[in-house]
Amino acid sequence: MALTDAKARNAKPGEKQVKLFDGDGLFLLVTPAGGKWWRFKYRFGGKEKLLALGTYPEVSLADARQRREDARKLLANGVDPGAVKKAQKAARADSDANSFEVVAREWHEKFKDSWSPSHAHVTITRLERDIFPWMGKRPISEIEPPEVLGVLQRIESRGAAETARRMKIVCGQVFRYAVATGRAKRDQTADLKGALKPVISKHMAALTDPKDVAPLLRAIDDYKGSFVVKCALQLAALFFVRPGELRAAEWTEIDLEAAEWNIPIERMKLPLKTKQQRKGQSHLVPLSQQAIAILRALHPLTGCSKYVFPSHRTLLRPMSDNAILSALRRMGFAKDEMSGHGFRAMARTILDEVLRVRPDFIEHQLAHAVRDPNGRAYNRTAHLAERRKMMTTWANYLDGLKTGAKVIPLKRAEG
């Protein structure tokens, strides 16, 4: 007699396993623990076998019968349904093991030690936020270019065209790693050339004309906000280092007696290979008398902290990367006028075009790659005497601008 849904539903566990038969090899196995398992009994190759078809009620009686019929069709064609199920399970396991996320994380783990810590962190964070939720579970060998494009266009749609471009590069690296390790046939991003919006390069906003710099310097001296931020702004103009290097400055790096600030190479924005080659070295920033005076005034306030410019919330962290930007906005300088990075462009332009300082002195102080005629990179003390003189000249020039000295026009404005 065929099994009914009511019998399956009302079947109670006993001391031993109970088999409720439906016909053509299908039965429901009721265990003493209360489990209800669909089984299909069949013969293949002269041997009796059992095929698991799922559990009740997750798999209904009707579904179990359909699975039995599918198995019987395979048997009629000389195929063992048990072997098919094992092959399908293995294929699913292989698919899960070779999903885009699994391959991407393996790639990231393999290469992260050759990157800077910040680059490694940003890369995995962007993958987790922008890529994995949409195609992370997909077998990497099955992903096609339109699918990748759709994921990248999601990033574009929020106005992050540069991030979309960078993630296309990262995805391409993951695909090529999958090809190299035998888990994909090709890099699916290769067909996406020209499919994303072009990224328009924008220079960091900077005031580079002396007549515009003078009001900026006076506004900084008159700044009514945090004294720590005010000092950071004043020194940003004097040092023209990168904003991240300035805000993370530590008191142990500064020698007021020697008039030097030595920034560890590990904190510089340089290629990892360069940092490894120059491990233990530092970038030397000569201190003008104006800079020393500012640091001496600041030390009683923040000298108890590791950082020269600690966060206003805790002395254990440097101030945020938005502190200088926010201060510039409060002083009335718009985002298209001046940025924290703009102090570098300001110094580079005026030192070259107005004060006529040798470009290689400027570039070295900016921590840019500068090589001698033989192709060798200058060391940390290269042209140190000239750079000390340059930093003093620069500080005196800025003082002159603030007090209304005659402004020398940029040479590009002549004629």
C-alpha positions in Angstrom: 0.0 0.0 0.0 1.4 3.4 -1.0 2.5 5.8 1.6 0.4 8.9 2.3 1.5 12.3 3.6 -0.6 11.8 6.8 1.2 8.5 7.5 4.5 10.2 7.0 3.6 13.1 9.2 2.1 11.0 12.0 4.8 8.4 12.1 6.2 8.1 15.6 9.7 6.9 16.6 10.0 3.5 18.3 12.8 1.5 19.9 14.1 0.4 16.5 14.2 1.9 13.1 10.9 1.7 11.2 10.6 1.6 7.4 7.4 3.0 5.8 7.4 1.8 2.2 5.8 3.7 -0.7 6.7 1.4 -3.6 9.3 1.0 -6.4 12.1 1.1 -3.8 11.1 4.3 -2.0 10.6 4.3 1.7 10.7 6.6 4.7 13.1 5.6 7.5 12.0 6.7 10.9 14.8 6.6 13.5 14.5 6.1 17.3 15.7 9.7 17.7 12.7 10.9 15.6 14.5 11.6 12.3 12.6 10.8 9.1 14.8 10.0 6.1 13.8 9.3 2.5 15.7 6.3 1.0 15.6 4.7 -2.4 16.6 1.0 -2.6 17.9 -0.2 -6.0 20.2 -2.7 -7.6 23.1 -1.8 -9.8 25.8 -4.0 -11.1 24.3 -6.9 -9.2 24.6 -5.1 -5.9 21.8 -3.7 -3.7 22.4 0.0 -2.9 20.6 2.8 -1.0 20.3 6.4 -2.2 19.5 9.2 0.3 16.8 11.5 -1.0 16.5 14.0 1.8 14.6 14.4 5.1 10.9 14.8 5.8 9.1 17.2 5.9 11.8 19.4 4.2 11.4 17.0 1.2 7.7 16.2 0.8 6.3 12.9 -0.3 5.6 14.3 -3.8 9.2 15.5 -4.0 10.6 12.2 -2.8 8.6 10.4 -5.5 9.9 12.7 -8.2 13.5 12.1 -7.0 12.8 8.4 -7.1 11.6 8.7 -10.7 14.7 10.7 -11.7 16.9 8.0 -10.2 14.9 5.2 -12.0 15.4 7.0 -15.3 19.2 7.0 -14.7 19.0 3.3 -14.0 17.1 2.7 -17.2 20.0 4.3 -19.0 22.6 2.2 -17.3 23.7 5.0 -14.9 24.2 4.5 -11.2 22.2 7.4 -9.5 24.5 7.1 -6.4 27.6 7.7 -8.5 25.9 10.7 -10.1 25.0 12.1 -6.6 28.6 11.7 -5.5 29.9 13.5 -8.6 27.5 16.4 -8.1 28.5 16.7 -4.5 32.2 16.8 -5.5 31.4 19.4 -8.1 29.7 21.6 -5.6 32.6 21.2 -3.2 35.0 22.1 -6.0 32.9 25.1 -6.9 32.8 26.3 -3.3 36.6 25.8 -3.0 37.2 27.8 -6.1 34.7 30.7 -5.6 35.9 34.2 -6.4 36.1 35.0 -2.7 38.2 32.0 -1.8 40.6 32.6 -4.7 40.8 36.4 -3.9 41.5 35.8 -0.2 44.2 33.2 -1.1 45.7 35.7 -3.6 45.6 38.5 -0.9 47.2 36.3 1.7 50.0 35.2 -0.7 51.0 38.7 -1.8 50.1 41.0 1.2 53.6 40.8 2.7 55.0 42.4 -0.4 52.6 45.4 0.0 52.5 48.2 2.5 50.1 47.4 5.5 47.8 50.2 4.4 47.6 48.9 0.8 46.9 45.4 2.0 44.1 46.7 4.4 42.5 48.9 1.8 42.5 46.1 -0.8 40.8 43.5 1.3 38.4 46.0 2.7 37.3 47.1 -0.7 36.9 43.5 -1.9 34.7 42.7 1.2 32.6 45.8 0.7 32.3 46.1 -3.1 33.0 42.8 -4.7 32.4 39.7 -2.5 28.7 40.5 -1.7 27.9 40.4 -5.4 30.1 37.7 -6.9 32.2 36.3 -4.1 30.3 33.0 -4.0 30.3 32.5 -7.7 32.8 29.8 -9.1 35.6 31.9 -10.6 35.7 29.8 -13.7 32.0 30.6 -14.5 32.2 34.4 -14.1 31.8 36.3 -17.4 32.8 39.9 -18.3 29.2 41.4 -18.1 28.9 40.1 -14.5 32.2 41.8 -13.5 31.1 45.0 -15.2 27.8 45.0 -13.4 29.6 44.8 -10.0 32.0 47.6 -11.0 29.2 49.8 -12.2 27.6 49.5 -8.8 30.7 51.2 -7.4 30.5 53.8 -10.2 26.9 54.6 -9.4 27.8 56.0 -6.1 30.2 58.4 -7.7 33.4 56.4 -6.9 34.8 56.1 -10.4 38.4 55.9 -9.2 37.5 53.1 -6.8 35.8 51.3 -9.6 38.9 51.6 -11.8 41.1 50.3 -9.0 38.9 47.4 -8.2 38.9 46.4 -11.9 42.7 46.2 -11.6 42.4 44.1 -8.4 39.8 41.8 -10.0 42.1 41.3 -12.9 45.0 40.3 -10.6 42.7 37.8 -8.9 41.6 36.3 -12.3 45.2 36.0 -13.5 46.2 34.3 -10.2 43.3 31.9 -10.8 44.6 31.2 -14.3 48.1 30.6 -13.0 46.7 28.1 -10.4 44.5 26.3 -12.9 41.1 27.5 -11.7 40.2 29.8 -14.5 40.8 30.0 -18.2 41.3 33.8 -18.7 41.2 37.2 -17.1 37.6 38.3 -17.5 38.5 42.0 -17.0 40.5 42.0 -20.2 37.3 42.6 -22.2 36.3 45.6 -20.0 38.7 48.1 -21.6 36.7 51.3 -22.1 33.6 50.0 -20.4 34.0 52.2 -17.3 33.7 55.9 -17.1 37.1 57.6 -17.6 38.7 59.0 -14.4 39.5 62.7 -14.7 42.7 63.4 -12.8 42.4 66.2 -10.4 45.3 68.0 -8.7 45.1 68.7 -5.0 43.7 72.2 -4.5 46.6 74.6 -3.7 47.2 78.3 -3.4 50.4 78.9 -5.4 50.4 82.6 -6.1 52.1 84.6 -3.4 49.4 87.2 -3.3 46.9 84.4 -2.3 49.3 82.7 0.1 49.7 85.8 2.3 46.0 85.9 3.4 46.2 82.2 4.1 49.2 82.6 6.4 47.6 85.4 8.2 44.4 83.4 8.6 46.3 80.5 10.1 48.0 82.8 12.6 44.6 84.2 13.6 43.0 80.8 13.8 40.7 80.6 16.9 40.3 76.8 17.0 42.5 74.2 18.6 46.0 75.3 19.3 47.3 71.9 18.3 45.6 72.2 14.9 46.8 75.8 14.5 50.4 74.6 15.1 49.9 71.8 12.6 48.8 74.3 10.0 51.7 76.6 10.6 54.2 73.7 10.4 52.4 72.3 7.3 53.4 75.5 5.5 56.9 75.4 6.8 57.7 71.7 6.3 55.6 70.9 3.2 55.6 67.2 4.0 52.7 64.9 3.2 49.6 65.4 5.5 49.8 61.9 6.9 53.5 62.3 7.7 52.8 65.5 9.5 49.8 64.4 11.6 51.6 61.2 12.8 54.8 63.0 13.8 56.2 61.8 17.1 58.3 63.8 19.6 61.0 61.1 19.6 61.6 61.9 15.9 62.3 65.6 16.6 65.7 66.9 17.7 65.3 70.6 18.6 69.0 71.0 19.4 70.1 69.6 16.1 67.2 71.4 14.3 66.1 68.2 12.6 63.0 66.1 12.2 63.8 62.5 11.0 60.7 60.8 9.6 61.2 57.0 9.7 61.1 55.5 6.2 58.4 53.2 7.3 56.0 56.1 7.6 56.8 57.7 4.3 54.6 57.3 1.3 57.1 55.3 -0.8 57.0 52.0 -2.7 57.4 49.0 -0.4 60.5 47.9 -2.3 62.1 51.3 -1.6 61.2 51.1 2.1 62.7 47.6 2.3 65.9 48.8 0.6 66.2 51.8 2.9 65.0 50.0 6.1 66.3 51.9 9.2 66.8 55.1 7.3 64.7 58.3 7.6 63.7 61.4 5.7 65.4 64.4 7.1 63.5 67.7 7.5 65.7 70.6 8.6 64.0 72.9 11.1 64.0 76.6 10.7 64.0 78.8 13.8 60.4 79.6 13.1 59.6 75.9 13.2 61.6 75.3 16.4 59.7 78.2 18.1 56.3 76.6 17.2 57.4 73.2 18.4 58.7 74.6 21.7 55.4 76.4 22.3 53.5 73.2 21.6 55.6 70.8 23.7 54.2 71.8 27.1 50.7 70.9 25.8 51.4 67.6 23.9 54.8 66.6 25.1 53.2 64.0 27.4 51.9 62.2 24.3 53.7 60.1 21.8 52.4 62.3 19.1 53.2 65.9 18.4 49.6 66.4 17.2 47.5 64.0 19.2 43.8 63.5 18.7 41.5 65.8 20.7 39.8 62.7 22.0 42.8 60.7 23.2 46.6 61.2 23.5 47.1 57.6 22.2 46.3 58.4 18.6 47.3 61.2 16.2 44.8 63.8 15.1 42.4 62.8 12.4 43.2 63.3 8.7 40.2 65.7 8.5 41.5 68.1 11.2 43.5 70.3 8.9 40.9 70.2 6.1 38.2 71.2 8.5 40.2 74.1 9.9 40.9 75.3 6.3 37.1 75.2 5.6 36.3 77.1 8.8 38.8 79.8 7.9 36.9 80.2 4.6 39.1 78.4 2.1 36.9 76.2 -0.2 37.8 72.7 -1.2 38.8 73.9 -4.7 41.1 76.5 -3.2 43.3 74.8 -0.6 43.9 71.3 0.8 46.3 69.8 3.3 48.3 68.4 0.4 48.3 71.9 -1.2 51.1 73.2 1.1 53.5 70.9 -0.9 52.5 72.4 -4.3 52.6 75.9 -2.8 56.2 75.4 -1.6 57.3 73.7 -4.8 55.9 76.4 -7.1 57.1 79.4 -5.2 60.6 78.0 -4.3 61.2 77.3 -8.0 59.5 80.2 -9.7 59.9 83.0 -7.2 62.9 82.1 -5.0 64.8 80.4 -7.8 65.9 77.4 -5.7 67.5 74.5 -7.6 64.7 72.0 -8.5 66.7 69.0 -7.2 67.0 70.6 -3.7 63.2 71.0 -3.7 62.4 67.6 -5.0 64.7 66.0 -2.5 63.0 67.8 0.4 59.7 66.8 -1.0 60.9 63.2 -0.7 60.6 62.6 -4.4 62.9 60.3 -6.3 66.0 62.3 -7.2 69.0 60.6 -8.8 72.5 61.8 -9.6 74.0 61.6 -13.2 75.0 58.0 -12.5 71.4 57.0 -11.7 72.0 56.6 -8.0 69.5 57.9 -5.5 70.7 60.7 -3.2 70.9 59.7 0.4 69.1 61.4 3.3 71.8 64.0 3.9 72.4 64.9 0.2 72.7 68.6 -0.2 71.9 69.0 3.5 73.6 72.4 3.9 71.7 73.8 0.9 68.4 72.3 2.1 68.9 73.9 5.5 69.5 77.2 3.8 66.4 76.6 1.6 64.2 75.9 4.6 65.4 79.0 6.4 64.9 81.1 3.3 61.4 79.6 2.9 60.4 80.4 6.5 61.7 83.9 6.2 59.9 84.4 2.9 56.6 83.3 4.5 57.1 85.7 7.4 57.6 88.5 4.8 54.4 87.6 3.1 52.5 87.7 6.4 53.8 91.2 7.2 53.1 92.6 3.8 56.5 92.5 2.1 56.5 93.2 -1.6 55.2 90.3 -3.6 57.3 89.0 -6.4 55.0 87.8 -9.2 55.3 84.2 -10.5 57.3 84.1 -13.7 54.4 82.5 -15.6 52.4 85.6 -14.9 55.0 87.9 -16.5 54.3 89.5 -19.8 
